[in-house]
Amino acid sequence: MFGFNQRELKILKRLNSPRKIQDFLNKLKINFEKKRETCLSPRMVLKKRRAYCIEGALLAAAALRLHGHKPLVVDLTANDRDEDHVITVFKQHGHWGAISKTNHAVLRYREPVYKTIRELVMSYFHEYFDDKGRKNLRSFTKPIDLSRFDKKNWMTSEEDVWYIPEYLADVPHQKIMSRAQIATLRKADKTELKAGDVVQFQKNKKKKQITNEQKNALS
């Protein structure tokens, strides 16, 4: 089905709700791209067991598709001071929700309680700030149906699927604010900045130094 092998299908079939997909993504390690920049397909994410935002979004979209949803993603774009983010969107009970792979305590899963895509996107606005507290989210796309890339085997390719983020960068984006609104934005305060520092996975874990006395005790 969709080119996935039996092992992959076994995993994806278990992910039969947005909540289960999000829980699965949360358990995957963050792809810090230590050796090179990547844009892994869903197959390669399942193989390597790591992902960053767009890689997680692609896997979530593939899992949703397997269970009857359209594979839809939305590109959230920031100004030059910050990174863009990609979420997978889905609709339940007539309302939009989102699945999101991130290392931070915010910009995560959104319950399907939003009437419009804009309303959903704006739920990310106040937490989308940098280390100096500047709020940087600026625009978003309409939901993009990834089935347009089926001929390129985006779900099962063993090569990076850079054509997807390239496409997302080129499609029209809807602006969130006017220049006047941007000029009067309040920066996040110290408490918010502290909360923004919370991450799930540490990039560089410092190894504890073991003294000779401790070594002798262990030997």
Buried (B, 14 or more C-beta within 10 A) or exposed (E): EBEBEEEBEEEBEEBBBBEEBBEBBBEBEBBEEEEEEBBBBBBBBBEBEBBBBBBBBBBBBBBBBBBEBBBBBBBBBBEEEBEBBBBBBBBEEEBBBBBBBBBBEBBBBBBBEBEEBEEBBBBBBBBBBBEEBBBBBBBBBBBBEBBEBEEEBBBBBEEBBEEBBEBBEEEEBEEBBEEEEBEEBEEBEEEBBEEBEEEEEEEEEEEEEEEEEEEEEEE
